[in-house]
């Protein structure tokens, strides 16, 4: 009949309506931190903001599934660490550390456990120094192996490291502190094998899962980078780095700088100048070892 409108026309949007309802080409962030590919029309600033939103969502999710263990993790490290959080060992580790913090004083503080990821982005890493256990004294540990917070007395092993630097690096003067953040900011990853410890009880968090996490970090760096320098002081570090590909990377080994072993091969190892020689040979910027802070 003339002028009659089909019922179906009320439920079929017109071309104009379709255009009006079309979603804008903006990448959306899912609750688990995943994102849809952004439209090619987005500016670099928009893309950067979208990526930042994704990383923040991912960090929030990581913290919620790890009993607060993953706190203040550097953005560049989230993709590497995320697969580990889904493994059984990490879930057990998270519960263990949470229970320990409820009962005891644990070092370092939760917001400094992953300071090595904040100070040393993945893309900047050139040198990896492998430690074992965080310092267990008050106000010492802050997430970097061999390093202590400002104002804290320099520990004996670091005193010996400074002594070796004094004979190895021209112009190095032993500082009146033990804070090594200046090295980390230049691409020296100061990585302990175990990342937490109970106050006054060395190795109290040993074999609880941290070693698996830090092994995963070293394996990733070994597999996905080239011409890195791995510094392995002492039998423990050397065992931990046994799988490192010496065809791709430089491996420097010696006795541990502890007062108990420094005279058995650490003093005179010249690892700092050897490290820079290797970096220079591979056209990488050398480390200013004098810039400790």
N, C-alpha and C positions, 0 to 999 in steps of 0.2 A: 504494500500500500504506500501511496505517496507520503513522504514525510515520516514514515515509520523507521524507528531506530532499532537495529538488531541488539538483543540483550548482550550478546558477546562483546559488542563494542564498548560496553561499560568496563569490561575486564581486560581489554587489550589496549595498552598504552599507545598513544599516538607517537610518531617519531619525535615530536617536540618534547613530549613527556619523557621518552627514553633518554633524550639528551640531558634533560634536567636531572634525571635520577642517576646518571652515570657517575661513578665514584671518581673523585679527583685522583690523579696519578701520584699519590704520595705513599711511600712505603710505610707499612704498618708494623708495629712491634707487638709480637704475641706475648702472652704472660710468661712464657719460658725463655724469653730473650731472643727467639728466632725472628727473623724479619723477611718480608717479601722484597725482591729486588726493586730498588728505587727506579723511578722513571728516568730515562735519559735526559729529560728536559730539566731535571733538578740541577741547581747550582752546586758548586763544590762545597759551599757553606752549608747548604741544606743536607747534602750527603753526609758531611761530617757530623751534623747535629743528629741525624738519624742513626748513624753508627754509635754515637755517644749514648743515645737513648737505649740502643740495643744492649750495649755493654753494661749500662747501669741496671737495666732489667735483669740481665744475666747475673750480675754480682749480687743483686737482691735475692735471686732464686738460689744461688750458690750458698749464701749465708743461711737461708732458711732450711736447706736440706743437710747442712753440715753442723748443726747444733752451735752455730756461731763461730765455727773454727776458721772459716775463710773470711777474714776481716781485713779491709783495706788492701786488697790484692791489686797490683798494678794492672791497668787495662790490657796491656799487651800480653799478659800471662794468662788471662782467663781462658782463652781457647785451648791452650796447652794443658791447663790444670783441670778443665771441666771433665774430660773423660775419666780422670782418676776419682772424682767425687762420686761416680756411679758404681765404683767397685766396693766389694764387701769390706776389704781392709780399711778403706777410708771411712766408711760408716762406723766401723768399730773404733777407729782412731778418734773420730769426732766425739763419740759417746764417752770414751775414756778421758779425753782432755777436759771435756765439760764437767765430768764428775770430779776430776782432780782439782779444777779451779773452784769447785764448790767446797772442797775440804781443806785445800792447802794453798800456800802461796806458790804460784807458778811463774816462771820467767821464760821468755820476756812477756810483757803485758800483751793481751790479745791483739791490740792494734799495732803491735810491732813485730809479731811473729813473721809476717810476710813483707817486712820493710825492704828486703832485698829485691822484691819485685817492683817496688815503688821507685827505688833509687837507680835501678839498673834495668831499663827496658830491654826486651829481647833483642831488638835490632842493633843495640849498641854493644852487646857483649863481645869482648875480645879475649878476656882472661877469666878462668875459673879457678879459684882457690878453694879447695875442699877441706872443711873442718869436720869435727865430730859431734860435739855436744855443746849447747849454749853454756855460758858462764852461769854458775848457780848462786853467786853472791848478790846481795842487795844492789839494785840499780846498775848492774853490770850489763847484762845481755840486752840487746836491742835489735836482734834479727840479722846481724852480720857476723860471720865467724871471725874470731880473733879481735874484734872491735868491741869497745865499751863506750858507754855514754860519757859526754863531757863532764869533767869534774870528778871522775872515778879514777883511782890509781891504775896505772898501766900494768896489766897482768904480766907475769914472768915470761910467758911464751912470746908475747908481743914485744917485750923488752929485747929479747934475742932477735926477733925479726928486725927491729930497728938497728941493732948492732950490725947485723949482716948488711942492711941497706947502707949503713955508714961507710962500710968498706967496699961496697959494690957500686954505688951510685955517686959519682962526683958531686959534691955540693950538698949532699943530704945531711941535714942536721936533726938529731933526735929531738922530737917534739916533747912538750911537757904534758901531753895527753895521749889517750889511746883510742881516739875516734877516727875511723877510717872511711867516713862517708865520701871524702874526696876521691878515693879510689873507685868506689862504687859508681859515682857519677861519671867516671871516665870509661866505664865498661868493664870493671873488674867485679865479677860475681863472687861475693864472699858467702859461700853456701855451706852451712852446717848440714851434716847428714841427718841429725835429729833436731827438730826445731823448737822443742819445749823441754823444760826440766823442772823438777820440784826444788824449791829453795833448799840449799845446803846438801843436796843429794845428787851427786854427779851420776849421769847415765840412768836416772830414775825413770825416764820415758823411752829408754832403749827398747827396740824390738816390739814396739806397739803399732808400727805402721808408717812412721815418718820416713824410715829408710826406703820404703817402697816408693813413696812420693818423690823423694829427692833422686832416687835412681832413675825414675821416669824423666825428671828434668835433665839429668846428665845424658840419658839416652837420646832425648829429643835434640839436644844441642849437638851431640855426636853425629846424629843422622842427618840433621837439617842445616848444618853450618859447615864451614870449611876454614882452615887456618886459624883455629882457636888454640890458645895455650892453656893446658890443664896443669895446674900446680898441685902435686900430690906429696904432701909432707907426712912421713910416717907410714907404718905398715897398714893402718886402718884405711887411710885415704887411698893408698895404692891398691888395696884389695877392692875398694869401692869403684875405682876407675879402671879395673882390669879389662873391661870390654871396650874401652875407647880405641878408636881406629887411629893408630899411629901413622898411617899413610896419609891421612887427611889433616891431622892435627899434631901439635907439638906437645909432648908429655915431659914434664920436668919432675924428677923424683929425688928425694933426699930424706934424711932422718927428720923427725919432728923437731920444731924449735923449742920444745919443752926443755927446761933446765936439766932434765934427766937424760936427754938424748942429743941436745944441740951440738955437743962436741964430737958426736959420732958421724958427722957428715953434713949437718945443716950449715954450720959455719964454714964459709968458703965455697958454698954451692953456686953463688953468683946467679941465682935464678932470676933476679930482677933485670939485670943487664941482658941475660940470655933471652928473656921474654921479649924485651924491646928489640933485640936483634932479629928475632923471628918475625915480629910484627912488621918491622921495617922491610924485611926481605919480601914480605907478602903485601907490601904497599898499604899497610894499615897504620893509622896514627899510633904512635907509641904512648906509653903511660908515663905521666909525670909523677913518679913515685914520691917526689918531695911534697906534692900537694895531697896530704893525707886528709885534710878537712876542707 
